[in-house]
Amino acid sequence: MVRTSIVTFIVLASFILPSNLNLCLSIAGGFLGFIVTILIPVTFYNKAKEVRVGAEKDEKDRFVSILNYFMVGLASTVVIAGLVQSV
């Protein structure tokens, strides 16, 4: 059953993708660009701040964390606007 569904999906995708290849590449590029340039660095930075041993979270760290999440939200909005513009 799994093999049949995989083959069926590949066949259906081969009929659909040639006409919409540019659309698929735009969407994939937008998501990958967002993940690589915004989401991964912010997540790593926040995790590195959480892992600090023996350090208390002060007001500056809290502000930076909130600012990082705001940046992720703003970047998400820009990515969605870019995808809508490219489609």
N, C-alpha and C positions, 0 to 999 in steps of 0.2 A: 504494500500500500504506500509506504513512504517513497520507494523508488518511483512508482508510477506518478505520485504527486509532484516529485521533483522534476521528472521529465515533462510533465504537463505544464508546470510553471515555466520551465525554460522555453518550451515551444510557444506558449502564450506571450512570454516576454519578448521573444524574437520577432513576433508579429507586431507588437506594440512599440518597442524601443526604436526601431529605425526612424519612425516619423517623429518621435519625441526625444531623440538623443540629446539635443541641445538643452532641453528642459531638465532631463535627468542629470546631466553634467552640471548645470547651474545649481540645482538643489543640493547635489552631493558636495559641490565646491563650497557653497555657502555654509553648510553644516560642518564640514571638515575644517574650514577656515575659522569658524567660531570656536570649535572645540580646541584646535591647536593654539590659537593666538589669545583666546580669552579664558575659556573655562579651565583648561589644565593649569596654566600658571597661577590663576587665582586660587584654585583648589589646593595646589601644592603650597602656596604661601600661607593659606589659612591653616592647613595641617601642620606646617612647620611651626607656626605660632602656637598651636595647641600642644605640641609635643614638648616644648621647652620644659625641662625638668626643674621643679622648684621655683618657677617664676610665677608671680601672681599677675593676673590680668588687670592692667590699669586702664584708665579712661582712654588713653591714646590707642591702646590695642583694640579696645572695643570700637572706637571711632573708625579705625582703619578697617576692621572687619565689616562694619556696616557699609563703609565706602566701597569695599570690594564687592559686596553683594549688590549694591546700587550699580556699580560698573557692569556686572554681569547682566543685570536687568536692562540697562541702557544698550549694551551691545546686542542683546537678544532682539530688542526693538529695531536696531539698525540692520541686523541680519534679516529680519522678517521684511523690512521695507526694501532691502536690496533684492530679496527673492521676488517680491511682488513686482518690482521694477524690471527685473530680468525676464519675468514670465510675460 
